[in-house]
Amino acid sequence: MTPQNTAGPLPPPTERRRLRQSRSLTHAQLAAQVGVGPSTLRAWESGRLVPHGSEGETYTRLLTTFAAEGVTAVDGPTAGEGASAVEAGRETPQAVVPQPLTPAQAFDELYAFCAPALVRQNYLLTGRPEVAREAVERAFQLAWQRWPEVARDRDPGGWVRAAAHDCALSHWHGFRSRYRRPEPPPADPADRALLDALLTLPPVYRRTLVLYDGVGLDLPETAAETEASTPAAANRLAYAREALAAQVPALAEPGELRRRLRPPATSEEVRAADPEPVRRKAERRNVFWTWAAVACTVTIIGATALAVRSAPTHYEAPIAPAQAVQGVPPAGVMGPLSREERALQAKLRSAAAKGPYRLVPEAR
């Protein structure tokens, strides 16, 4: 027998979806408020599952609140005056239409809803408040730079959460001198024990535990966000729970672990910055990278023009490499003449004076 919800009358599935959309909430955002995964909330909205337990009661109370706040009374004339006014065409009752949010307002709403929880999650992942804040601000700066894409995403909060966790667990933090010094531990012994136990886990196991037990994602969503298969995510989750239970026996119960991870999870003062400075910094980054791209383009165009200007306009044959001259007799060595050489010298001298082929200049 399926357990039924006892918090009150539950709207039909189509009305549940309409009430959620009337508050501009995504599945992940409403699921975080209820304390379940987005897939469970989708099953409740489609009617495949019936909400039950404490989560079902919370879900029913939220829907009842949404329905009560959605009924807006329209001010108008009294009964007698209203009929005459409508007949005269002077006044017509109109429904209140919500005004669409500007991109900046939508971004601020998303920041106000997600940033505090993300800072606490990143604090559990890193144990450093400054890194947690910086990672969240960097993730929202990326979201503002790509706001048309993020605004159309099925789960904008999930997009920012994945970016924030990636920034928080980046290995580049180890090269920064300010983050090499250890941070002071939390003042509360329970928080200190929880944080110390979490930091002994490998980063991917730590992230899997925070996503499943802290955020409330189901296993397929946790596996997708950690880029692993569902069985691998399940094995990581089991190992992380066992490791935490070995160090902190009070966390052996999954319910107690979820209770410690989902609320603030630490008494430390870990807060996010205001959304407006984050938007301004993202816009400054956009301007910087735009001008950097323009400068690189101008440099490439100038180098190309210089190469075209200085390049040769006709073919010039290459100069052949030098080669040694062959067949040259070696130079003679100075010294006394041999008998044969002296005989040849005397013969040449005598033949040159008497020979008929010698031309002798004549004086005129």
Beta strands, then each sheet from edge to edge (+ up, - down):
end
